[in-house]
């Protein structure tokens, strides 16, 4: 029994040695990424590769389950998998010392392939952090394996050098520990072998922690220039200010979403594990492609000197489930996109233009495709530089992003914009279209109940039911509410703001005791009433009536 316990303890030490080696590999890679770029670190690179190769339905599930924390969940999941694999390699090292270290190197190669295979890769240099980290991890695992206490079974001690069927004998007559037979060394209790291993593992862990923290600090300091450039931006007054909002556009009811979403609360859905932090002074936007007679390259200062418009507009993510939170309204400042395209010589297809798709490219490799006809049909499509009176936050695309009212974000709202190419839908499929989402995605007419909340306990009497409805670039004409599949009751609408924003509504319900289901539907200004047919977000947005269940006592 004592011998068995000693062997179990030795295996535990071997597994922990694998974890220490994996930790060292990631820490060294983080430090090396300072000399390359933060996006080349293994967790970020592998995470990006996972996102790129994940089916759209799985991404949709992840967003539903984790919301805007989906990226954190992915990173934690990757670290969890790496920890398990590192532990397994540590155990493997009991019998196959060199093979286990080679396994660490293979993971480094996988990280390097992921880093250089990303759309935003800068070349082979992106492979360096993963490869250097893997070499460090393999070396640590090899050294720690040599310091494991001798025990029964597995490579040293009793039976050392003895070949068993299906095993790889270790030829370590000079480099491995001398064979020992003393009871303290065979056991897993405190002894020179265990002490030596723990001291070595502790030293590696301490050095790795220092290297990792140093790397993170240096990577963070690399964004200081970007932070300073944003802080130095002084947004000019708009040449065309936002129309004054009518009185009563915001009902200001408890539990009701405000008409204008505070920037800190505005939803964020994208695939960037590391938020790009760009220096506005170095930013450039290139406009080129089919039908472009005058290719343009604009810098940030040149953009700010152009005619600026300010508009209120509601933005919606195609991943938003019925009644979901991925919709928000803000006041945007930017340059009219159609004007820039006309300056480049672009004409819409209806006027003989050769391109029907505008492909926007982000610095993180994302591509979005927008119909040229829609961009140039007179709506307030813009190159956005400001949000709610301030320069764009980094999370929302600083220094410049796109906005095309009336279209879901995945075909119109490219963040960290750096390139606009005129092409055709037949010639090029963008990131989400490759993943079976629709090429063209006008926002569906939708409505949502904000109050009362699902499963709320209410008192008998008059209950205020309220929420928001949206049909960007069409406007909301009517909102109706019903209880328990009864007749529809017309709700009171807030004053109509700009046609590209949502509209608040409320209905006073004479609530009676019992459990009830409230439903809402909206009709836009084209006369179309939102469908009751339920559809998931993929391929072109969710549909159906939002409902909440409440109890009245």
C-alpha positions in Angstrom: 0.0 0.0 0.0 2.8 2.4 0.9 4.5 1.6 -2.4 1.2 2.2 -4.2 0.7 5.5 -2.5 4.2 6.5 -3.3 3.6 5.8 -7.0 0.4 7.8 -7.0 2.2 10.7 -5.4 4.9 10.5 -8.0 2.3 10.6 -10.8 0.8 13.7 -9.2 4.1 15.4 -9.2 4.7 14.4 -12.8 1.3 15.8 -13.8 2.0 19.1 -11.9 5.4 19.2 -13.7 3.5 19.3 -17.0 1.3 22.1 -15.7 4.4 24.1 -14.7 6.0 23.5 -18.1 2.8 24.6 -19.8 2.6 27.7 -17.6 6.2 28.5 -18.4 5.6 28.1 -22.2 2.6 30.6 -22.1 4.5 33.1 -19.9 7.6 33.1 -22.2 5.4 33.4 -25.2 3.6 36.4 -23.7 7.0 38.1 -23.0 8.2 37.3 -26.6 5.0 38.7 -28.1 6.1 42.1 -26.9 8.7 42.1 -29.6 6.2 41.0 -32.2 2.6 42.1 -31.3 0.1 41.1 -28.6 -2.2 39.4 -31.2 0.6 36.8 -31.8 0.5 35.4 -28.3 -0.6 31.7 -28.3 -3.9 32.0 -26.5 -5.0 35.0 -28.6 -3.9 33.3 -31.8 -5.4 29.9 -31.1 -8.6 31.6 -29.8 -8.9 33.6 -33.1 -8.4 30.4 -35.1 -11.1 28.6 -33.0 -13.5 31.5 -33.7 -12.7 31.4 -37.4 -13.4 27.7 -37.6 -16.4 27.5 -35.3 -19.7 26.8 -37.1 -22.1 29.8 -37.1 -24.7 27.8 -35.0 -22.1 27.2 -32.3 -21.1 30.9 -32.2 -24.8 31.8 -32.0 -25.1 29.4 -29.0 -22.1 30.9 -27.3 -23.5 34.4 -27.6 -26.8 33.3 -26.2 -25.1 31.5 -23.3 -22.3 33.9 -22.4 -23.4 37.2 -24.0 -20.6 39.7 -24.3 -18.5 37.5 -22.0 -18.2 34.9 -24.8 -14.6 35.8 -25.5 -13.6 35.4 -21.9 -15.4 32.1 -21.8 -13.4 31.0 -24.9 -10.1 32.0 -23.4 -10.8 30.3 -20.2 -11.9 27.2 -22.1 -8.6 27.2 -24.1 -6.6 27.6 -20.9 -8.5 24.7 -19.4 -7.9 22.4 -22.3 -4.2 23.4 -22.3 -4.0 22.6 -18.6 -5.4 19.1 -19.1 -3.1 18.4 -22.0 -0.1 19.7 -20.1 -1.0 17.4 -17.2 -1.2 14.5 -19.5 2.2 15.3 -21.1 3.6 15.4 -17.6 2.3 11.9 -16.9 3.6 10.7 -20.2 7.0 12.0 -19.3 7.3 9.3 -16.5 7.9 6.7 -19.2 8.6 8.7 -22.4 10.7 11.7 -21.3 11.8 12.9 -24.7 8.4 12.2 -26.3 6.6 14.3 -23.7 8.9 17.3 -24.4 8.4 16.7 -28.1 4.6 16.9 -27.4 5.1 20.4 -26.0 7.0 21.4 -29.1 4.1 20.1 -31.2 1.7 22.4 -29.4 4.0 25.3 -30.1 3.9 24.4 -33.8 0.1 24.4 -33.6 0.1 27.8 -32.0 2.5 29.1 -34.7 0.3 27.7 -37.5 -2.8 29.4 -35.8 -0.9 32.7 -35.5 0.3 32.8 -39.1 -3.1 31.5 -40.5 -5.1 34.4 -39.1 -6.5 37.0 -41.6 -4.7 39.8 -39.8 -1.3 38.0 -39.7 1.8 40.1 -40.5 3.8 37.0 -41.7 6.1 34.3 -40.3 7.2 36.6 -37.4 3.8 35.9 -35.8 4.9 32.3 -35.2 7.9 33.3 -33.0 6.1 33.7 -29.6 4.5 30.2 -29.8 7.7 28.5 -31.0 9.9 30.2 -28.4 7.4 29.5 -25.7 7.2 25.9 -26.7 11.0 25.4 -26.6 11.0 26.9 -23.1 8.1 24.6 -22.0 9.8 21.5 -23.5 13.0 22.3 -21.7 11.2 22.8 -18.4 9.4 19.6 -18.7 12.6 17.7 -19.5 14.4 19.2 -16.5 11.6 18.7 -14.0 11.2 15.0 -15.1 14.9 14.4 -14.2 14.1 15.7 -10.7 11.2 13.5 -10.0 11.8 11.2 -7.0 12.5 7.6 -7.8 9.5 5.3 -7.4 8.0 2.0 -8.4 7.3 1.8 -12.0 7.8 4.2 -14.9 11.3 4.7 -16.0 13.7 5.1 -13.0 14.1 3.3 -9.7 13.0 -0.4 -9.7 12.9 -1.7 -13.2 14.8 1.3 -14.7 16.0 0.7 -18.1 13.9 -2.5 -18.4 12.0 -2.6 -21.6 8.3 -3.6 -21.3 6.0 -4.5 -24.1 4.8 -1.5 -26.0 7.1 0.9 -24.1 9.9 3.2 -25.1 12.9 2.4 -22.9 14.7 5.4 -21.5 18.4 5.4 -22.2 19.5 7.8 -19.5 22.4 5.9 -17.9 24.4 9.1 -17.4 21.9 11.9 -17.3 19.1 10.3 -15.2 19.1 9.8 -11.5 21.1 6.9 -10.2 19.1 3.9 -9.2 18.2 4.0 -5.6 16.5 1.5 -3.4 16.2 3.3 -0.1 12.7 3.4 1.3 12.4 7.2 1.6 13.1 7.7 -2.1 10.6 5.0 -3.2 7.9 6.7 -1.2 6.1 9.9 -2.0 6.9 11.4 1.5 9.3 14.3 2.0 12.7 13.3 0.8 15.6 14.7 -1.3 13.9 13.7 -4.6 10.5 15.4 -3.8 12.2 18.4 -2.3 14.4 18.9 -5.3 11.4 18.6 -7.6 9.3 21.0 -5.6 12.1 23.5 -5.4 12.8 23.4 -9.1 9.0 23.6 -9.9 8.6 26.5 -7.5 11.5 28.4 -9.0 10.2 27.9 -12.6 6.7 29.0 -11.5 8.1 32.2 -9.9 10.3 33.1 -12.9 7.4 32.3 -15.3 5.0 34.5 -13.3 7.5 37.4 -13.5 8.0 36.9 -17.2 4.3 36.7 -17.9 3.5 39.8 -15.8 6.4 41.7 -17.4 5.1 40.7 -20.8 1.6 41.8 -20.1 2.8 45.1 -18.7 5.0 45.8 -21.7 2.2 44.9 -24.1 -0.1 47.2 -22.1 2.4 50.0 -22.3 2.6 49.5 -26.1 -0.9 50.9 -26.3 0.1 54.1 -24.5 0.6 55.9 -27.8 -2.9 54.8 -28.9 -4.4 56.0 -25.6 -2.6 59.3 -26.0 -3.8 59.8 -29.5 -7.4 59.2 -28.6 -7.1 61.6 -25.6 -5.7 64.3 -27.9 -8.6 64.1 -30.4 -10.8 67.2 -30.5 -13.9 66.4 -32.5 -15.0 69.4 -34.7 -18.5 70.7 -34.4 -20.7 69.0 -37.0 -21.5 70.8 -40.2 -24.9 69.1 -40.1 -26.0 68.8 -36.4 -28.4 66.1 -35.3 -32.1 67.2 -35.6 -33.5 68.4 -32.3 -35.3 65.5 -30.6 -39.0 66.2 -30.0 -40.4 66.5 -26.5 -41.6 63.2 -25.2 -39.2 61.0 -27.2 -38.1 59.4 -23.9 -40.9 58.3 -21.6 -38.5 57.9 -18.7 -40.4 55.1 -17.1 -38.8 52.8 -14.4 -37.4 49.7 -16.1 -37.6 51.1 -19.6 -34.5 51.3 -21.8 -33.5 54.9 -22.2 -33.9 56.5 -25.7 -30.1 57.0 -26.0 -27.9 54.2 -24.7 -25.0 55.4 -22.6 -21.7 54.4 -24.2 -20.6 52.3 -21.3 -23.8 50.2 -21.7 -23.7 49.9 -25.5 -23.5 46.2 -26.6 -20.3 44.8 -28.1 -20.3 41.8 -30.3 -17.2 41.0 -32.5 -14.6 38.3 -32.9 -11.6 40.3 -31.6 -10.1 38.5 -28.5 -7.7 41.5 -28.1 -9.3 44.9 -28.7 -7.1 46.7 -31.4 -5.7 49.9 -30.0 -4.7 52.1 -33.0 -2.8 55.3 -33.0 -5.0 57.8 -34.9 -1.9 59.5 -36.2 -0.8 56.4 -38.0 -4.3 55.3 -39.2 -5.0 55.2 -42.9 -8.1 54.3 -44.9 -7.6 53.0 -48.5 -10.5 53.2 -51.0 -10.0 51.2 -54.2 -11.5 48.5 -56.4 -13.9 47.9 -59.3 -15.3 51.1 -60.7 -13.1 53.4 -58.6 -11.7 56.1 -60.9 -9.9 58.0 -58.3 -8.4 55.7 -55.5 -8.2 57.5 -52.2 -6.0 57.1 -49.1 -7.2 59.2 -46.1 -5.6 59.8 -42.8 -7.5 60.7 -39.6 -6.9 64.5 -39.7 -8.0 64.6 -43.4 -11.2 62.8 -42.4 -11.9 65.3 -39.6 -11.5 68.2 -42.1 -14.3 66.9 -44.3 -18.0 67.7 -43.9 -19.2 66.0 -40.7 -22.8 65.0 -39.9 -24.3 64.1 -36.6 -27.2 61.7 -36.4 -29.1 59.6 -33.9 -29.3 56.0 -35.0 -30.1 52.6 -33.5 -27.7 49.7 -34.2 -28.7 46.1 -34.1 -26.7 42.9 -34.1 -27.9 40.0 -36.2 -27.2 37.7 -33.3 -29.9 39.3 -31.2 -32.6 36.9 -30.2 -36.2 38.0 -30.0 -36.3 40.3 -27.0 -32.5 40.3 -26.7 -30.1 43.0 -25.5 -27.9 43.4 -28.6 -29.5 46.6 -29.8 -28.7 50.2 -28.8 -29.2 53.8 -29.8 -26.5 56.5 -29.9 -25.6 59.8 -31.3 -23.0 59.3 -34.0 -20.6 61.8 -35.7 -19.0 61.0 -39.0 -18.3 61.7 -42.6 -21.0 60.9 -45.2 -19.8 57.7 -46.8 -21.6 58.2 -50.1 -19.8 61.6 -50.6 -16.4 59.9 -50.2 -17.4 57.1 -52.6 -18.6 59.7 -55.2 -15.3 61.5 -54.9 -13.6 58.3 -55.7 -15.7 58.0 -58.8 -18.0 55.3 -57.6 -21.5 55.0 -59.0 -24.3 52.8 -57.6 -25.4 49.9 -59.8 -28.7 51.7 -60.6 -26.6 54.5 -62.3 -24.3 52.1 -64.2 -21.7 51.4 -61.5 -19.6 48.3 -61.9 -19.6 47.3 -58.2 -22.5 46.1 -56.2 -20.7 45.3 -52.9 -18.5 47.4 -50.7 -16.1 45.2 -48.7 -14.9 46.8 -45.5 -11.8 45.4 -43.9 -10.8 45.8 -40.2 -7.3 45.7 -38.8 -8.1 42.5 -37.1 -8.8 40.8 -40.4 -12.6 41.0 -40.3 -14.4 41.6 -43.6 -18.0 42.9 -44.0 -19.9 43.3 -47.3 -22.5 46.1 -47.8 -24.7 46.7 -50.8 -23.3 49.8 -52.7 -26.8 50.7 -53.7 -27.9 50.9 -50.1 -24.9 53.0 -49.0 -25.6 55.5 -51.7 -29.4 55.6 -51.6 -29.5 58.8 -49.5 -29.5 57.4 -46.0 -27.0 58.6 -43.4 -24.3 56.0 -44.0 -21.1 57.3 -42.5 -17.5 56.8 -41.5 -18.0 57.3 -37.8 -15.4 59.2 -35.7 -17.5 60.1 -32.6 -20.1 58.4 -30.3 -22.3 60.3 -27.8 -20.1 63.4 -28.0 -16.7 61.7 -27.6 -14.2 60.0 -29.9 -15.1 56.4 -30.4 -14.0 54.1 -27.6 -11.5 51.5 -28.6 -14.1 48.7 -28.0 -16.3 50.4 -30.5 -13.8 50.9 -33.3 -11.5 53.9 -32.6 -10.4 55.7 -34.6 -13.0 55.0 -37.4 -15.9 52.6 -38.0 -18.7 52.3 -40.5 -22.4 52.7 -39.9 -25.2 52.1 -42.4 -28.6 52.6 -40.8 -31.2 49.9 -41.5 -28.7 47.0 -41.9 -27.6 44.5 -39.3 -24.1 45.2 -38.0 -22.4 42.2 -39.7 -23.0 43.7 -43.1 -22.5 47.4 -42.3 -20.7 48.3 -39.1 -17.1 47.4 -39.5 -15.0 48.5 -36.5 -11.3 49.5 -36.7 -11.8 50.2 -40.4 -8.7 50.3 -42.6 -9.8 49.4 -46.2 -12.8 49.8 -48.5 -12.8 47.7 -51.6 -15.5 48.0 -54.4 -16.3 44.6 -55.8 -19.3 42.3 -56.5 -21.2 39.9 -54.4 -20.5 37.2 -57.1 -16.8 37.8 -56.9 -16.2 37.8 -53.1 -17.8 36.3 -50.0 -17.0 38.1 -46.7 -16.3 36.5 -43.3 -19.9 35.9 -42.2 -21.2 35.0 -45.7 -18.6 32.2 -45.9 -20.2 30.9 -42.7 -23.7 30.8 -44.3 -25.1 34.1 -43.1 -27.1 36.1 -45.7 -25.3 38.4 -48.0 -27.9 41.2 -47.6 -29.4 41.8 -44.2 -31.9 44.6 -43.7 -33.0 44.8 -40.1 -36.4 43.2 -39.4 -39.1 45.1 -37.6 -39.0 44.0 -34.0 -40.3 45.0 -30.6 -39.4 44.1 -27.0 -41.0 44.2 -23.5 -38.6 45.9 -21.0 -41.0 46.0 -18.1 -42.3 44.1 -16.4 -39.5 41.6 -16.3 -40.0 37.9 -17.0 -41.4 36.0 -14.0 -42.1 39.3 -12.2 -44.6 39.1 -9.3 -47.1 42.0 -9.6 -50.1 43.3 -7.7 -53.6 43.4 -9.0 -54.5 46.6 -10.6 -53.1 48.9 -13.3 -49.6 47.7 -14.5 -47.5 49.7 -16.9 -46.2 47.5 -19.7 -43.5 49.2 -21.7 -40.6 48.6 -24.1 -39.0 49.6 -27.4 -39.7 48.8 -31.0 -37.4 49.4 -34.0 -37.5 49.3 -37.8 -34.5 51.4 -38.8 -34.9 53.5 -41.9 -38.6 52.7 -42.0 -39.9 53.9 -38.6 -42.5 52.5 -36.2 -46.2 53.2 -36.9 -47.9 51.1 -34.3 -47.2 48.8 -31.3 -49.8 46.3 -29.9 -49.8 44.2 -26.7 -52.0 41.2 -25.8 -52.5 39.0 -22.8 -52.8 35.2 -22.9 -53.4 35.1 -26.6 -56.4 37.4 -26.4 -57.1 40.4 -28.5 -54.4 43.0 -29.4 -54.5 46.4 -27.6 -52.8 49.4 -29.2 -50.0 50.9 -27.0 -49.3 54.5 -26.6 -46.2 55.6 -28.5 -43.5 58.0 -27.4 -42.8 60.9 -29.8 -41.2 59.8 -33.0 -37.5 60.6 -33.2 -35.4 60.2 -36.3 -36.6 57.4 -38.6 -33.3 55.4 -38.0 -33.9 55.2 -34.2 -36.1 52.9 -32.1 -39.4 54.1 -30.5 -40.6 53.7 -26.9 -44.1 52.5 -26.1 -46.3 51.8 -23.1 -49.6 50.2 -22.3 -51.6 50.3 -19.1 -52.8 46.9 -18.3 -55.7 46.2 -15.9 -54.0 43.2 -14.3 -56.0 40.4 -12.7 -54.8 37.6 -10.4 -53.2 34.6 -12.1 -50.2 33.7 -14.3 -50.3 35.6 -17.6 -48.3 35.8 -20.8 -47.8 39.2 -22.3 -46.9 39.5 -26.0 -45.9 42.5 -28.2 -45.8 43.2 -31.9 -44.9 46.3 -34.0 -46.0 47.6 -37.4 -43.6 49.8 -39.3 -44.4 52.7 -41.6 -44.5 50.6 -44.7 -47.5 48.8 -43.2 -45.7 45.6 -42.5 -46.4 44.0 -39.1 -43.7 41.8 -37.6 -44.3 38.1 -38.0 -45.2 35.7 -35.2 -43.2 33.0 -36.9 -40.2 32.2 -34.8 -36.8 32.1 -36.5 -33.3 31.9 -35.1 -30.8 34.7 -35.9 -28.9 32.7 -38.6 -29.0 33.4 -41.5 -30.6 36.9 -41.6 -31.9 37.8 -38.1 -34.4 36.4 -35.5 -38.1 36.9 -35.8 -41.2 36.3 -33.7 -43.2 38.0 -30.9 -41.4 38.8 -27.7 -43.3 37.5 -24.6 -42.9 37.5 -20.9 -44.7 35.5 -18.2 -45.7 37.2 -15.0 -47.7 36.4 -11.9 -50.4 38.7 -10.5 -51.6 38.4 -6.9 
